[in-house]
């Protein structure tokens, strides 16, 4: 059985539209410089309120990717 080693990094994505857009945008940006992205975990979700309305969503993610070593 082959084994793999993974590295984990933490990133934060934001969106004015939705939590899902914040996640997808963060992963799209990270994939430009990180190879072998394999999984993500949402660590926290937050939002910024301005004038009693949601101004943007903020999502902290951990990304796992294969370590080339």
C-alpha positions as CSV (number, residue, x, y, z in Angstrom):
1,X,0.0,0.0,0.0
2,X,1.4,3.4,-1.0
3,X,1.5,6.1,1.6
4,X,1.5,9.8,1.2
5,X,2.6,12.7,3.3
6,X,0.6,15.9,3.4
7,X,1.3,19.5,4.4
8,X,-1.4,21.7,5.9
9,X,-1.7,25.4,5.5
10,X,-4.2,27.9,6.9
11,X,-5.8,30.6,4.6
12,X,-8.7,33.1,4.9
13,X,-11.1,33.8,2.1
14,X,-13.6,36.6,1.9
15,X,-16.7,37.3,-0.2
16,X,-19.4,40.0,-0.4
17,X,-21.8,37.3,-1.7
18,X,-21.7,34.1,0.4
19,X,-19.7,31.7,2.5
20,X,-19.5,29.3,-0.5
21,X,-17.9,32.1,-2.7
22,X,-15.4,32.8,0.1
23,X,-14.4,29.1,0.2
24,X,-14.2,28.8,-3.6
25,X,-12.3,32.0,-4.1
26,X,-9.8,31.1,-1.4
27,X,-9.2,27.7,-2.9
28,X,-8.9,29.1,-6.5
29,X,-6.3,31.6,-5.3
30,X,-4.3,29.0,-3.3
31,X,-4.3,26.6,-6.2
32,X,-2.3,29.1,-8.3
33,X,0.7,28.6,-6.0
34,X,0.1,25.3,-4.2
35,X,0.2,22.0,-6.2
36,X,-1.6,18.9,-5.3
37,X,-4.5,20.4,-3.2
38,X,-6.4,17.4,-1.9
39,X,-8.8,18.6,0.9
40,X,-10.0,21.5,2.9
41,X,-11.6,22.0,6.4
42,X,-13.6,25.0,7.4
43,X,-12.0,26.2,10.7
44,X,-14.2,29.2,11.3
45,X,-16.7,31.5,9.7
46,X,-17.2,35.1,10.4
47,X,-18.9,38.1,8.9
48,X,-18.5,41.9,8.9
49,X,-21.5,44.0,9.6
50,X,-21.9,47.6,8.3
51,X,-25.1,49.7,8.8
52,X,-27.0,46.7,10.2
53,X,-26.2,44.6,7.0
54,X,-23.8,41.9,6.2
55,X,-20.9,43.6,4.3
56,X,-18.8,40.4,3.7
57,X,-18.2,36.9,4.8
58,X,-14.9,35.6,6.0
59,X,-13.9,31.9,6.2
60,X,-10.8,30.4,7.7
61,X,-9.7,27.2,6.0
62,X,-7.0,24.6,6.4
63,X,-5.9,23.1,3.1
64,X,-4.2,19.8,2.8
65,X,-1.8,19.1,-0.1
66,X,0.6,16.3,-1.0
67,X,4.1,17.1,0.2
68,X,6.7,16.6,-2.5
69,X,9.6,16.9,0.0
